[in-house]
Amino acid sequence: MPARFDSSVYAQRLERATALARDAGLDAIVVGTGPDFRYLTGSPAETFERLTALVLPAEGRARIVTARLELASLRDSAIADLPVDVVDWVDGQDQYALATEGLGPDSRIAVSDSLPALHLVPLSARTSHAPELATAVLRELRMIKDDAEIEALRRAGAAIDRVHARMGEFLKPGRTEAEVAADIDAAILAEGHTVAEFIIVGSGPNGADPHHEHSDRVITADDVVVIDIGGPVDPGYNSDSTRTYCFGPPRPEIAAVYDVLERAQAAAVAMARPGVTAQSIDAAARDVIAEAGYGDQFIHRTGHGIGLSVHEEPYIVGGNDEVLREGMAFSIEPGIYFSGDWGARIEDIVVLTADGCEPLNTRPHSLVQL
């Protein structure tokens, strides 16, 4: 059975979500399966062609509408201990009528962004108003991590650090990226992850592609190799950490560029604290890289929020004036990339404390020599 928090945690989340929906003038929120559903109920259930959704009316009891044959998927959750009614149906019944029961044709309904169009379109036909996105309500809940979530992220961070610590076993000249990735996959599972959500092994020119996965390219002794790995640890909170490796002492030009990258990542971590904006952390890293002449080689945002999703709010990017608060968790991951040649990235997850931040990854930041 997947791990989950105490049922009182989910009860409080349901209460807060309902209050926020009411404050927003909504009559109900319909939450499809996915990270929001799991956040509110503890259930990792999935929706297929039959609807499974949590309905949170502004007034009255919450309910979960699901096909009877999907009831078993709700057992690994806190639902039995929550103020939630489970309304099951069999094929031939109108699942969307059950989801909107008690709501009038003029009701304002918001839906989670994970609700597929397969269910959104027929649900929309039940009201005269087009459904709105519930993102504004649900993001306010999920962006601020409570103590239990932070501890789950700490465990995930420590687990992926242990995988990086074993990289000398896997990463060797003469092996292919795919062979290294297979060993990393097994190590990620061995360290308590439920799945390896992503494995990037970017050697040589492939390291200049931030979203390269792995290929049949044979790694050479001259390569710089970017390893970006992570995945969920029960109860579903994700790890995500990147380190850059080489074989023996790096060439002087590589060492000089990597020094810039280290200083950029350190500057962004030093900026991370409550009261600053997301874009100010991005600028802290970007300014160091730009001043060294590599601004055009930093081609992505500095970070992303993390929790039940690998990528969630807040996004650490230029133009985002979100004021950060204690309990927010996100990556800080500047990179420098030379297309067709090589690249490097350093990534840690941090969580904001009362007066700064706590890095959840503690492996050395230096260019790791194997």
Secondary structure, DSSP 4 states (H G I P E B T S, - for coil): ------HHHHHHHHHHHHHHHHHTT-SEEEEETTHHHHHHH-------SS--EEEEESSS-EEEEEEGGGGGGGSSSSGGGSSEEEEEE-TTS-HHHHHTTT--TT--EEE-TTS-HHHHHHHHTTSSSPPEE-HHHHHHHHSS--HHHHHHHHHHHHHHHHHHTTHHHH--TTSBHHHHHHHHHHHHHHTTBSS--EEEEEEGGGGGSTT----SPBP-TT-EEEEEEE-EETTTEEP-EEEEEESSSPPHHHHHHHHHHHHHHHHHHHH-STTSBHHHHHHHHHHHHHHTT-GGG--S-SEEE-SSSSSEEEEE-TT--PBP-TT-EEEE--EEEETTTEEEE-BEEEEE-SSSEEES--S--S-EE-
